Amino acid sequence: MSFEITGKLIVKYNTMQRSETFKTREFVIEKSDDINGRVINNYIKFQAVQDRTAIVDRFNEGETVKVYFNIKGTRWEKDGRVNYITNLDAWRMESVVAGGPSADSMPNYNTSQEISSGGQADDLPF
């Protein structure tokens, strides 16, 4: 299952070559939520692996982005001790224009217009 989240790119880390055949790159976005008039900031760290490590290159820190990701979980055992690791595995990023499309740039088909003959609202978009 795939997820997506929009936030501000805060940190881009360098690509790490973990082995001869495996590399990762981490980055962090800030997600702000207004909860009952109080703004809560969450900092979410993602990882990109292999050929996806370059997806963050074209974005600047401070830019608003949409990240598409999968949740991956691993069970890891060492010296008889079990540990669980969860990764947010990013596979795509898009730039988001601040504020998104404005009401002025989108057609408003719900605007009622007067008909000259009867004075009734016309709900047709043309």
C-alpha positions, -999 to +999 in steps of 0.1 A: +000+000+000+013+035-009+009+066+012+015+103+005+022+134+027+029+170+020+053+191+040+083+214+039+117+198+030+139+205+060+171+184+056+187+165+028+214+141+039+242+127+017+238+093+000+253+065+020+269+035+003+259+007+028+276-021+008+289-026-027+254-031-040+232-011-016+229+027-010+204+048+009+197+085+014+176+101+041+157+134+042+133+151+066+101+170+060+082+191+084+044+186+086+024+212+104-011+205+117-036+229+134-052+211+162-078+232+180-060+264+172-026+251+182+000+244+155+018+211+160+050+205+140+060+169+132+094+160+116+092+129+095+124+112+083+122+092+050+147+070+033+152+065-004+171+034-016+191+024-047+181+044-078+156+064-058+183+082-038+184+109-065+147+119-061+155+146-036+183+162-057+160+186-076+144+200-045+157+228-022+155+228+015+125+250+025+105+239-005+070+224-001+069+189-015+046+159-017+063+126-008+049+092-019+061+064+002+056+028+015+059+016+051+085-012+055+091-031+087+120-054+095+126-079+123+163-079+132+179-102+157+214-099+171+229-117+201+195-132+209+179-098+212+150-090+188+145-055+174+120-041+150+128-014+125+102+007+106+112+027+075+093+052+055+105+042+020+101+072-003+098+064-040+085+097-055+086+134-048+067+163-064+070+201-059+039+217-045+031+253-053+026+272-021-011+276-013-021+253-042-044+265-069-062+297-059-099+303-062-091+330-088-073+305-111-100+278-110-133+281-128-162+284-105-192+266-119-213+272-089-216+309-094-252+318-101-260+342-129-292+361-134-312+352-165-324+385-181-359+372-188-369+355-155-344+366-129-338+329-120-303+315-112-287+295-140-267+266-126-253+256-159-215+260-163-219+276-198 
